[in-house]
Amino acid sequence: MVFLKDFLMKLRFIILIPVIFFLTACWKAPETVKDVSDLSQNHLAYFNNQDKELISAESQRRLDEDYNIIHFSVWHQRVPFYAKYDAVIIDSKKFSTNPGFGENKRKHTKTWYKKLLQNAALDNYPNAGYPAITIRNTALRSLPTQKPHFSSPEGDIDGWPFDNLQRSAVAGSTPIFVCHLSADKAWALVETCFTFGWIPAGDFARVDRKFIRRWESGRQAVITKEQITITDEHGNFGMTSSVGHIFPYLHETPEKMEILLAVAGRKSGCAAMKRGYVPRDSAAIKPLRLTSPNAIKIANELIGEPYGWGGLYGNRDCSSMTRDFFAVFGIWLPRHSEDQVRETGRYIDLTGISPEQKERTILEKGIPYLTLLWRKGHVMLYIGAQNNQAIIFHNIWGIKTRDLRGQQGRKVIGQAVITTLRPGRELRNFDAASGDLLTNISAMSILKPE
């Protein structure tokens, strides 16, 4: 009897293994999370058909004036503002104990890192100090190299696409302040009005006072559509531009808007101005009036855009999306997600209360398309309510997951989407502790002036 009982138990086990394997093989994770598939990904679906003015014209005018002052501030400084000596040195030593992994998934050598520091030549920092302008789309890097630094050779968690050296994309024709040149003169450490980093020397040109006066005077134009080609007067390619990029406004016809582009001048190292043309429906005189229809129009331009850590591949991460969205309306935001919530608008602390209380507060106090929500490392735009749930728009890499062994992972979304505050909760391996947005939201900021 004992023998028969053991035999039957073994038989059940043998049969159970293929059954489990079959069920596991048959179950396939959904292509995306339920929120993205179930909720309309068109902002018009959340529009209440009211042509509503979200802030007054006078308030918007004042905000836009402040925007321009900040935007051009780098041309009127004499010393670094963000890139102070201590900040640059700390930044350069960040990876001294961990050279990280390269694009080939091989670990960087200490010699690789040492050579980067030698070329940075920070012993005599800063060795420059003059105004300039980007002459093409570029990116700020933490060290003078285009090579990546991944914390892990794998993806999703701390590997690709999270290149630790990628700081932020910078559009062509953006004012900058050149702080320092590398030993080989191939790189410059520069400041924009929102942060600092290294860019290739061929991506900018120096400007003089005459250039600055002309560039700053008059009105500014802002791009309102994604991936728009700016051409010259002969129809030749000038550059590609996207939502939130700013240029001096010159003139417009029913078909085209005429703007100024910064290009390399005949004099070595100096910038020149060139007339550029964009389709009339792809740009506006800044600021575009902040009404519900206009907010929806700009948000729909950004919907579905691929996620780009630090502007990698010319795409946006969460904070660059909110920054460019509000730039169209003349509302300046810092680059970092936490700073956007803490340093602008009316700050409301949401720590220490239950997830249900947080959502009630958001629904009661939040103003659609004028309210930012923040959890550590991620910023979201509140756009309204549906079925008593807050609806948000955000560019998100993915939802945190955890398997039965406790191994952390991520369900990749990888784009700008509309969701509730609890996307991914239907996933079998959903990490309720760290993956739930609502539980982890710490603050909100209402950008409407008092």
Beta strands, then each sheet from edge to edge (+ up, - down):
strand 1: 130-134
strand 2: 138-141
strand 3: 166-170
strand 4: 175-181
strand 5: 187-191
strand 6: 196-200
strand 7: 204-206
strand 8: 220-223
strand 9: 228-231
strand 10: 237-241
strand 11: 246-252
strand 12: 256-264
strand 13: 271-279
strand 14: 283-285
strand 15: 346-349
strand 16: 371-375
strand 17: 378-386
strand 18: 389-402
strand 19: 408-419
strand 20: 443-446
sheet 1: 6+ 5- 4+ 1- 7+
sheet 2: 2+ 3-
sheet 3: 13+ 12- 11+ 8- 14+
sheet 4: 9+ 10-
sheet 5: 15+ 20- 16+ 17- 18+ 19-
end
